[in-house]
Each structure stands twice: as structure tokens, then as C-alpha cells.
Amino acid sequence: DLTAIMTAANACDVLVDVPSRLVNDEDAEMTVANIMGGQYTVSVAVGDTIPVYRENQAANNKQKRYRINAAIDGAKEVLDNIQQILNVFKANLVYVNGKYTVIMADVASSVLSLGDDDIIGGLDISDGDRAQRMNRATIKFTNANKNFKTDQVSWPEIGSTAYNAYLAEDQGEKIHRTFTIDGCTDFYQAEDTAEFIVRDGRTGLTVRGNFGSRALALVPGDVVALTYDSASYSGKYFRVQTVALNLQTMNVALSLREYDS
């Protein structure tokens, strides 16, 4: 589906703000890695710029949202190489109406509102797989600004408001996982991915059920607004995971997952 691929490519090319270079705002001198400067570590005085993130970085810088920098191994399976590419910009490949379609995890609007009149026989609701839930994620990546040395970044920071809130929701259990993103070579892109993984893993509510013929137009990746009085849902957003048509009844079986824009 070339249209879907171009839509995803354009979304990757959107210019986003890059934070201004950070300074040492601690009460004492700190030591950080500075491979680009020819040293493995360098001391940074209080108030001085930290030379870790990007050379010549200044305020009001912008960069394209997602870039890939990877070597693709032709000896690997095609789908493995495709998945390596998809991981870099948080996308999935689905087969819809005879075409492979790229679905990027991006801000989306509802394409259809479904209500009690569309639901046939009630819905099966699950809180999702707790194994996918976490309150902190670390991304390992190859940092182009450190001569392509292996680096890592975590989100949220320990002690931050977000981290403390997640920890409280998880009854104090520290759930931290580490991921490696091949093809991501930028600190901020890696940090963005860590935040996405944490937030996405915490919206695991799933809904399954049969719907009337109005749902025939839906395809995986679409976002719907669901109103279901039995669960007190009023226009709650879900992303379509699977669509299956029963040819005898013409009912549509949908699998939906909670969507957080």
C-alpha cells in the first residue's frame, strides 16, 4: 500500500524541536563521556555545557522526527529486515485487502463511532497482559554522536513525577525492562522510544466482540470511539487489532486495544 507507506514516511519527516544543550546544574563538578572530543570522559564544571548529546547543538534546533541508520543483511529473512526498519519508527506491517500496509503509532482520530446498537451479544473485556506493563524502560542504541559507540537512555528518570506516579500505581514494584533498537542512532529518538514503550505498555485494556455490518469498513490500525453502557464507556478510543467477517451472519468480530493519543 504505497499511500500508507508515503503517509508514514511523511510523518517521519516532520520537524520536531531538539532540546537546547544541557548544563551541569548540580552542586558539584561531574564526569561524563565525551568520545567525540577524543576523550572517554571529561569533567564538567558547575554551569558548563554537558558535551554528551550532540555536537554544536544550540537552542531552537530542529530535526526530523525519525531517521534510520542501519546496515541491512541480505542473508536474513525479508520480514526480519522489515521488522528491524519498522522498530525504528514504531510501526507495524499488516495485510489488508490484498496489500501490505504500514501502520505507524502516531496521533490518530476516530474513523467510526460504535455504540450499544452495534454490539451483538456483549463484549469480552480484559485488562491486558500485565507482563507487558512497566514503569521504566531503557533503550540501548548506537550513538552517532559518540562515534557510533553503544549508548543507552532511560525514561522516566528515577525520582521524577512520572516515575513516582507509575511506581505508586504498581504498588511500589519496580518494573524495568531494557530494549535494543537497531538502526536508531540518535539520543532523543531513543529517549522518545523509551517513553512510548512505557506509556503504550500501560494502556493494555482490550475488548473483543461481535459488531453489526457498520464495522465492515474497519481495518487493523483504525481508531474507533466506543460507547458501551455496561462498562461505562462513552466515546472511549480503541485501536482496531483484528477484523474477521462471519459470512453466515454478516457480523464482524473485532479485537480492540485501548488507544492513548
C-alpha positions in Angstrom: 0.0 0.0 0.0 2.2 2.8 -1.3 -0.2 5.5 0.0 0.2 4.2 3.6 3.9 3.9 3.2 4.2 7.5 2.0 2.0 8.7 4.8 4.3 7.1 7.3 7.4 8.5 5.6 5.9 12.0 5.7 5.2 11.6 9.4 8.8 10.5 10.0 10.0 13.7 8.2 8.1 16.1 10.4 10.5 18.5 12.1 10.5 18.4 15.8 12.2 20.5 18.4 15.5 19.3 19.9 16.2 20.4 23.5 18.9 23.0 23.9 22.2 21.6 25.2 22.1 20.7 28.9 24.3 22.3 31.5 25.6 20.9 34.8 23.1 22.2 37.3 24.3 20.0 40.1 26.2 21.4 43.1 29.5 19.9 42.1 31.7 19.0 39.1 30.5 16.0 37.2 32.3 13.5 34.9 30.7 12.4 31.6 31.7 10.5 28.4 32.9 12.7 25.6 34.1 10.3 22.9 33.5 12.8 20.1 36.0 15.1 21.8 38.7 12.5 21.7 38.4 11.6 25.4 36.4 8.8 27.0 35.5 11.0 30.0 35.6 14.7 30.6 35.0 16.8 33.7 32.2 19.4 33.5 32.2 22.3 35.9 29.0 23.6 37.5 27.2 25.7 35.0 29.1 24.4 32.0 27.6 22.7 29.0 27.5 18.9 29.0 29.1 17.7 25.8 27.2 14.4 25.6 24.2 14.8 23.4 25.1 16.4 20.1 28.0 18.4 18.7 27.3 22.1 18.1 23.8 21.8 19.5 22.1 25.1 20.2 18.7 26.4 21.3 15.8 26.2 18.8 17.3 23.3 16.9 15.1 21.0 14.9 15.5 17.6 13.4 13.4 15.1 11.5 11.3 13.0 13.8 12.6 9.6 12.9 15.7 8.6 10.9 17.2 5.2 10.4 20.9 4.4 10.1 21.4 0.7 9.7 23.1 -2.0 7.7 20.6 -4.4 6.2 21.8 -8.0 6.0 20.6 -9.6 2.7 21.2 -13.0 4.1 18.4 -12.6 6.7 14.8 -13.2 6.1 13.0 -10.4 4.3 10.4 -10.0 7.1 13.2 -9.8 9.8 14.8 -6.9 7.9 11.4 -5.2 7.5 10.8 -5.6 11.2 14.2 -4.0 12.0 13.1 -1.0 10.0 9.6 -0.8 11.5 11.0 -0.8 15.0 12.9 2.4 14.4 9.7 4.4 13.8 7.2 2.5 15.9 5.3 0.9 13.1 3.6 -2.4 12.2 3.0 -4.2 8.9 -0.5 -5.6 8.3 -2.0 -7.4 5.4 -5.3 -5.7 4.4 -7.4 -6.2 1.3 -4.6 -7.9 -0.6 -1.9 -5.3 0.3 0.8 -4.9 2.9 0.0 -1.7 4.8 2.3 0.2 7.2 0.6 1.4 10.4 2.6 3.9 12.4 1.9 4.5 16.1 1.0 8.1 15.6 -1.7 10.5 16.8 -4.9 9.5 15.1 -8.6 10.4 15.1 -11.6 8.1 15.3 -12.8 6.9 11.9 -16.1 5.4 13.3 -18.2 5.7 16.4 -19.6 2.4 17.7 -22.3 2.1 20.3 -24.6 -0.3 22.1 -26.8 -0.7 19.0 -23.8 -2.0 17.0 -22.8 -4.6 19.7 -24.1 -8.1 19.3 -24.1 -10.3 22.4 -22.0 -8.2 24.7 -18.2 -7.6 24.9 -15.3 -9.5 26.4 -13.2 -7.0 28.3 -9.7 -7.7 29.6 -7.2 -5.6 31.5 -4.5 -6.9 29.2 -1.2 -8.7 29.8 0.5 -7.4 32.9 3.7 -8.9 31.6 3.8 -6.0 29.0 3.4 -3.4 31.7 6.4 -1.5 33.0 7.2 1.8 34.9 10.6 2.4 33.3 12.3 1.4 30.0 15.9 1.6 28.8 16.8 1.8 25.2 20.2 0.6 24.0 21.3 2.2 20.7 24.4 3.1 18.7 25.0 6.8 19.3 26.1 8.7 16.1 27.4 11.5 18.4 29.8 9.1 20.2 31.5 7.7 17.1 28.7 5.1 17.0 29.5 3.6 20.3 26.8 1.7 22.2 24.8 4.0 24.4 21.6 3.9 26.4 18.9 6.2 27.7 16.0 5.5 30.1 12.5 7.0 30.7 11.2 8.2 33.0 14.1 9.4 35.2 14.2 7.8 38.7 12.6 10.2 41.2 10.7 12.1 38.5 6.9 12.9 38.9 6.0 10.4 36.2 8.2 7.6 37.7 6.8 8.1 41.2 3.2 8.1 39.9 3.8 4.8 37.9 5.5 3.3 40.9 2.5 4.1 43.1 0.1 2.6 40.6 2.2 -0.6 40.6 2.2 -0.8 44.4 5.9 0.0 44.6 7.0 -2.8 42.3 9.9 -1.6 40.1 9.2 -3.0 36.6 12.2 -2.0 34.4 13.0 -3.5 31.0 15.8 -3.0 28.5 15.4 -3.0 24.7 17.8 -2.7 21.8 16.8 -0.6 18.8 19.0 -1.4 15.8 19.0 1.5 13.3 18.3 4.2 15.9 21.5 6.3 16.3 20.1 9.5 18.0 19.8 10.1 21.7 16.5 12.0 21.6 14.9 9.5 19.2 15.9 6.7 21.6 14.5 8.6 24.5 11.2 9.2 22.7 11.0 5.4 22.0 11.6 4.6 25.7 8.7 6.9 26.7 6.4 5.4 24.1 7.1 1.9 25.2 6.3 2.7 28.8 3.1 4.6 28.0 1.9 2.1 25.4 2.5 -0.8 27.8 0.3 0.8 30.4 -2.7 1.0 28.1 -3.4 -2.7 27.8 -7.2 -2.7 28.0 -8.6 -5.0 25.3 -12.1 -5.5 24.0 -13.4 -8.4 21.9 -16.9 -8.9 20.5 -19.2 -9.1 17.5 -20.5 -6.0 15.8 -23.0 -5.2 13.2 -22.3 -4.6 9.5 -21.3 -0.9 10.1 -17.9 -2.3 11.3 -17.3 -3.9 7.9 -15.3 -0.8 6.7 -12.8 -1.1 9.5 -9.3 -2.3 9.0 -6.5 -3.0 11.5 -4.9 0.2 12.7 -8.1 2.2 12.6 -9.2 4.1 15.7 -12.8 3.9 16.9 -14.8 5.7 19.5 -16.7 3.1 21.6 -19.7 3.8 23.7 -20.7 0.8 25.9 -23.1 1.5 28.8 -22.3 -1.8 30.6 -18.7 -0.7 31.0 -19.4 3.0 31.4 -17.6 3.7 28.1 -18.6 6.9 26.4 -16.7 7.6 23.2 -13.6 5.8 24.6 -10.9 5.4 22.0 -9.6 2.0 20.9 -7.4 0.9 18.0 -8.6 -2.0 15.8 -6.3 -5.0 16.1 -8.1 -7.6 14.1 -11.2 -7.8 11.9 -13.0 -11.0 10.9 -16.2 -11.4 9.0 -18.7 -14.2 9.6 -20.2 -14.8 6.2 -23.2 -16.6 7.5 -24.4 -13.9 9.9 -22.5 -10.9 8.3 -21.4 -10.0 11.8 -17.9 -8.5 12.3 -15.7 -9.9 15.0 -13.4 -7.1 16.3 -10.4 -7.2 18.6 -9.7 -3.7 20.0 -7.0 -2.3 22.2 -7.2 0.9 24.3 -5.7 3.8 22.4 -4.0 6.8 24.1 -3.3 9.6 21.7 
